[in-house]
Amino acid sequence: MKVELVTTLKRKATKILADLRKNREPVLITEHGKPSAYLVDVEDYESLQKRLKILEGIARGELSISEGRTVSHRDAEEKLEKWLK
């Protein structure tokens, strides 16, 4: 992963963004020697957001199962039929 100082980002933003689009490699921005932010390609960020939503949905489903909040297949079909009308 590429690492850049925040001051370098200020001076060379156009070049850093061009490299990011070309290589699609995230850039870690540091301030005072400490990690401050990641600069990522828009498509990669959007993909990560979609993956996160899917994982959150799976986690909610697993929690529902562990808490016994489930319905039978037949009941689920009936609810979906009403919802899809």
N, C-alpha and C positions, 0 to 999 in steps of 0.2 A: 504494500500500500504506500502510496506517495504521501509524504508529509511536507506541509508548507507552513511557514510563519504567517501570521495574520498580516504583517507588514508586506510580505511578498505578495499575498493575495491582493492587497490594496494597489500595489504597483503593477502587478502582472495579471490582473483578473482575466483579461481577454485571452491571453495565452493559456492560462490554467484551465479556463473553460473549454478552449479549443482542444487541449490535450485530453480533458475529461470526456468530451464527446467522441474523440478519436479512439481512446483506449478503454473507455468505460470502466476505469479503475477509480474507486473512491479516493478522495483526498482528505487527509486528516489535517485540520487547521489547528495550529497551536498558538497560544498566547502566553507569554512569559514562561515558556518552556513546558506548559501543561496543555493537554488536549482540550480543545474548546468546542469544535464542531466538525462534522463530516460534510463534505461536499460530494454529492452523488448525482449521477445522470438522472434525468426526469423519469425515463422509462424504468430504470432500476428501482427508483423510489416508489413509483406507482405499483410495480410488481411486488415489492416488499409489503406495501400497504394491503394489497389483495391477499397475500399469503397470511398476513397477520389476522385479517378478518376471518379467514377460513379456520385458522388455528383457534381463534377465540370462540367461534361457533362450535368447534369440536369440543373444546373445554367446557362450554355451557352444556352440551349434550351429555358429556360424561358425568358432569355434576348432577344433572337431572336424573340420570340412570342411578347413580349412587344414592340419591335421595328418594328413589322410588317414584319419581314423577314421570311415569310413562303411561302410554295408552296402547290398547291392542291395535293390531294392524287394521282390523275392520273399523274401529273407531276413528283411526287416523284417516282412512280412506273417506269416510263419511264427512269428516270435518273439511278435508281438502275439496271434496265435491262441492260443498256449500260455499267454501271460500273462493273457488275458481269460477263460480257462476256469476 
